[in-house]
Amino acid sequence: QVQLVESGGGLVQSGGSLSLSCASSGVSLDTYGVAWFRQAPGKEREGLACISSTGGPTHIVDSVKGRFTIFRDNTKNAVYLQMSSLKPDDTAVYYCAARTWYSCPVFGVLVQAMHDWGQGTLVTVSS
Protein backbone atom coordinates (compact mmCIF):
# COMPACT_ATOMS: atom_id res chain seq x y z
CA GLN A 1 0.00 0.00 0.00
CA VAL A 2 1.20 3.49 -0.81
CA GLN A 3 0.06 6.77 0.70
CA LEU A 4 -0.55 9.45 -1.90
CA VAL A 5 -0.80 13.18 -1.34
CA GLU A 6 -2.09 15.53 -4.02
CA SER A 7 -1.23 19.21 -4.11
CA GLY A 8 -1.38 22.15 -6.48
CA GLY A 9 -5.11 22.73 -6.64
CA GLY A 10 -6.63 26.15 -6.35
CA LEU A 11 -8.53 28.88 -8.13
CA VAL A 12 -7.57 29.71 -11.71
CA GLN A 13 -9.20 31.78 -14.42
CA SER A 14 -10.62 30.24 -17.56
CA GLY A 15 -7.84 29.70 -20.08
CA GLY A 16 -5.23 29.40 -17.37
CA SER A 17 -2.91 26.57 -16.42
CA LEU A 18 -2.31 24.53 -13.30
CA SER A 19 0.03 21.72 -12.35
CA LEU A 20 -1.03 19.11 -9.84
CA SER A 21 1.37 16.80 -8.08
CA CYS A 22 0.88 13.38 -6.56
CA ALA A 23 3.61 12.46 -4.13
CA SER A 24 4.46 9.45 -2.04
CA SER A 25 6.63 9.49 1.03
CA GLY A 26 8.74 6.45 1.77
CA VAL A 27 7.53 4.26 -1.09
CA SER A 28 8.96 4.62 -4.57
CA LEU A 29 6.30 5.30 -7.18
CA ASP A 30 8.47 3.95 -9.96
CA THR A 31 6.90 0.49 -9.78
CA TYR A 32 3.41 1.92 -9.61
CA GLY A 33 1.16 2.96 -12.42
CA VAL A 34 -0.39 6.26 -11.40
CA ALA A 35 -3.58 7.78 -12.73
CA TRP A 36 -5.45 11.03 -12.30
CA PHE A 37 -9.20 11.25 -11.88
CA ARG A 38 -11.65 14.01 -11.11
CA GLN A 39 -15.09 14.25 -9.66
CA ALA A 40 -17.36 17.23 -10.10
CA PRO A 41 -20.37 17.80 -7.83
CA GLY A 42 -23.19 15.43 -8.72
CA LYS A 43 -21.10 13.54 -11.27
CA GLU A 44 -19.27 10.26 -11.32
CA ARG A 45 -15.54 10.08 -10.90
CA GLU A 46 -13.87 10.07 -14.31
CA GLY A 47 -10.44 9.03 -15.43
CA LEU A 48 -8.20 11.59 -17.09
CA ALA A 49 -4.66 10.33 -17.51
CA CYS A 50 -2.43 7.45 -16.61
CA ILE A 51 1.28 6.72 -16.57
CA SER A 52 2.46 3.14 -16.50
CA SER A 53 4.93 1.71 -14.03
CA THR A 54 8.69 1.73 -14.67
CA GLY A 55 8.76 4.22 -17.50
CA GLY A 56 5.95 2.64 -19.47
CA PRO A 57 3.57 4.48 -21.77
CA THR A 58 1.07 7.13 -20.83
CA HIS A 59 -2.55 7.44 -21.77
CA ILE A 60 -4.68 10.59 -21.90
CA VAL A 61 -8.43 10.29 -22.36
CA ASP A 62 -9.89 11.98 -25.42
CA SER A 63 -11.89 14.56 -23.47
CA VAL A 64 -8.74 16.28 -22.18
CA LYS A 65 -6.20 15.23 -24.80
CA GLY A 66 -4.21 18.20 -26.02
CA ARG A 67 -4.82 20.12 -22.79
CA PHE A 68 -3.61 17.74 -20.07
CA THR A 69 -0.33 15.87 -19.85
CA ILE A 70 1.01 13.43 -17.27
CA PHE A 71 4.61 12.79 -16.36
CA ARG A 72 6.65 11.51 -13.46
CA ASP A 73 9.76 12.78 -11.75
CA ASN A 74 11.45 9.89 -9.98
CA THR A 75 13.91 12.24 -8.27
CA LYS A 76 10.96 13.77 -6.44
CA ASN A 77 8.99 10.54 -6.25
CA ALA A 78 6.00 12.28 -7.76
CA VAL A 79 3.64 12.19 -10.73
CA TYR A 80 2.31 15.40 -12.19
CA LEU A 81 -0.79 16.41 -14.12
CA GLN A 82 -0.13 19.50 -16.17
CA MET A 83 -3.36 21.20 -17.19
CA SER A 84 -3.72 24.05 -19.64
CA SER A 85 -6.52 25.95 -21.39
CA LEU A 86 -8.69 25.28 -18.38
CA LYS A 87 -12.43 25.72 -18.59
CA PRO A 88 -15.12 26.14 -15.94
CA ASP A 89 -16.20 22.56 -16.72
CA ASP A 90 -12.82 21.40 -15.40
CA THR A 91 -13.88 22.45 -11.90
CA ALA A 92 -13.72 19.35 -9.71
CA VAL A 93 -11.85 17.55 -6.98
CA TYR A 94 -8.84 15.90 -8.58
CA TYR A 95 -7.52 12.60 -7.25
CA CYS A 96 -4.49 10.53 -7.98
CA ALA A 97 -4.49 6.78 -7.59
CA ALA A 98 -1.94 4.02 -7.95
CA ARG A 99 -1.52 0.33 -8.49
CA THR A 100 1.66 -1.69 -8.67
CA TRP A 101 2.97 -2.94 -12.01
CA TYR A 102 0.21 -1.21 -13.90
CA SER A 103 0.10 -0.89 -17.67
CA CYS A 104 -2.13 1.93 -18.84
CA PRO A 105 -2.64 0.65 -22.39
CA VAL A 106 -3.72 -2.73 -21.01
CA PHE A 107 -5.92 -1.67 -18.10
CA GLY A 108 -6.95 1.87 -19.03
CA VAL A 109 -7.85 4.66 -16.64
CA LEU A 110 -10.46 2.92 -14.55
CA VAL A 111 -11.59 3.78 -11.05
CA GLN A 112 -12.14 0.12 -10.18
CA ALA A 113 -8.64 -0.87 -11.29
CA MET A 114 -6.78 1.35 -8.85
CA HIS A 115 -5.81 0.23 -5.35
CA ASP A 116 -4.53 3.29 -3.49
CA TRP A 117 -6.03 6.77 -3.52
CA GLY A 118 -5.11 10.22 -2.36
CA GLN A 119 -7.45 12.59 -0.55
CA GLY A 120 -7.96 14.88 -3.52
CA THR A 121 -7.28 18.50 -4.31
CA LEU A 122 -9.88 21.02 -5.41
CA VAL A 123 -9.52 22.84 -8.71
CA THR A 124 -11.87 25.73 -9.39
CA VAL A 125 -11.90 27.42 -12.78
CA SER A 126 -13.65 30.77 -12.89
CA SER A 127 -15.26 32.14 -16.03
C-alpha positions as CSV (number, residue, x, y, z in Angstrom):
1,Q,0.0,0.0,0.0
2,V,1.2,3.5,-0.8
3,Q,0.1,6.8,0.7
4,L,-0.5,9.4,-1.9
5,V,-0.8,13.2,-1.3
6,E,-2.1,15.5,-4.0
7,S,-1.2,19.2,-4.1
8,G,-1.4,22.1,-6.5
9,G,-5.1,22.7,-6.6
10,G,-6.6,26.1,-6.3
11,L,-8.5,28.9,-8.1
12,V,-7.6,29.7,-11.7
13,Q,-9.2,31.8,-14.4
14,S,-10.6,30.2,-17.6
15,G,-7.8,29.7,-20.1
16,G,-5.2,29.4,-17.4
17,S,-2.9,26.6,-16.4
18,L,-2.3,24.5,-13.3
19,S,0.0,21.7,-12.4
20,L,-1.0,19.1,-9.8
21,S,1.4,16.8,-8.1
22,C,0.9,13.4,-6.6
23,A,3.6,12.5,-4.1
24,S,4.5,9.5,-2.0
25,S,6.6,9.5,1.0
26,G,8.7,6.5,1.8
27,V,7.5,4.3,-1.1
28,S,9.0,4.6,-4.6
29,L,6.3,5.3,-7.2
30,D,8.5,3.9,-10.0
31,T,6.9,0.5,-9.8
32,Y,3.4,1.9,-9.6
33,G,1.2,3.0,-12.4
34,V,-0.4,6.3,-11.4
35,A,-3.6,7.8,-12.7
36,W,-5.4,11.0,-12.3
37,F,-9.2,11.3,-11.9
38,R,-11.7,14.0,-11.1
39,Q,-15.1,14.2,-9.7
40,A,-17.4,17.2,-10.1
41,P,-20.4,17.8,-7.8
42,G,-23.2,15.4,-8.7
43,K,-21.1,13.5,-11.3
44,E,-19.3,10.3,-11.3
45,R,-15.5,10.1,-10.9
46,E,-13.9,10.1,-14.3
47,G,-10.4,9.0,-15.4
48,L,-8.2,11.6,-17.1
49,A,-4.7,10.3,-17.5
50,C,-2.4,7.5,-16.6
51,I,1.3,6.7,-16.6
52,S,2.5,3.1,-16.5
53,S,4.9,1.7,-14.0
54,T,8.7,1.7,-14.7
55,G,8.8,4.2,-17.5
56,G,6.0,2.6,-19.5
57,P,3.6,4.5,-21.8
58,T,1.1,7.1,-20.8
59,H,-2.5,7.4,-21.8
60,I,-4.7,10.6,-21.9
61,V,-8.4,10.3,-22.4
62,D,-9.9,12.0,-25.4
63,S,-11.9,14.6,-23.5
64,V,-8.7,16.3,-22.2
65,K,-6.2,15.2,-24.8
66,G,-4.2,18.2,-26.0
67,R,-4.8,20.1,-22.8
68,F,-3.6,17.7,-20.1
69,T,-0.3,15.9,-19.8
70,I,1.0,13.4,-17.3
71,F,4.6,12.8,-16.4
72,R,6.7,11.5,-13.5
73,D,9.8,12.8,-11.7
74,N,11.4,9.9,-10.0
75,T,13.9,12.2,-8.3
76,K,11.0,13.8,-6.4
77,N,9.0,10.5,-6.2
78,A,6.0,12.3,-7.8
79,V,3.6,12.2,-10.7
80,Y,2.3,15.4,-12.2
81,L,-0.8,16.4,-14.1
82,Q,-0.1,19.5,-16.2
83,M,-3.4,21.2,-17.2
84,S,-3.7,24.1,-19.6
85,S,-6.5,26.0,-21.4
86,L,-8.7,25.3,-18.4
87,K,-12.4,25.7,-18.6
88,P,-15.1,26.1,-15.9
89,D,-16.2,22.6,-16.7
90,D,-12.8,21.4,-15.4
91,T,-13.9,22.5,-11.9
92,A,-13.7,19.3,-9.7
93,V,-11.9,17.6,-7.0
94,Y,-8.8,15.9,-8.6
95,Y,-7.5,12.6,-7.3
96,C,-4.5,10.5,-8.0
97,A,-4.5,6.8,-7.6
98,A,-1.9,4.0,-7.9
99,R,-1.5,0.3,-8.5
100,T,1.7,-1.7,-8.7
101,W,3.0,-2.9,-12.0
102,Y,0.2,-1.2,-13.9
103,S,0.1,-0.9,-17.7
104,C,-2.1,1.9,-18.8
105,P,-2.6,0.6,-22.4
106,V,-3.7,-2.7,-21.0
107,F,-5.9,-1.7,-18.1
108,G,-6.9,1.9,-19.0
109,V,-7.9,4.7,-16.6
110,L,-10.5,2.9,-14.6
111,V,-11.6,3.8,-11.0
112,Q,-12.1,0.1,-10.2
113,A,-8.6,-0.9,-11.3
114,M,-6.8,1.4,-8.8
115,H,-5.8,0.2,-5.4
116,D,-4.5,3.3,-3.5
117,W,-6.0,6.8,-3.5
118,G,-5.1,10.2,-2.4
119,Q,-7.4,12.6,-0.5
120,G,-8.0,14.9,-3.5
121,T,-7.3,18.5,-4.3
122,L,-9.9,21.0,-5.4
123,V,-9.5,22.8,-8.7
124,T,-11.9,25.7,-9.4
125,V,-11.9,27.4,-12.8
126,S,-13.7,30.8,-12.9
127,S,-15.3,32.1,-16.0
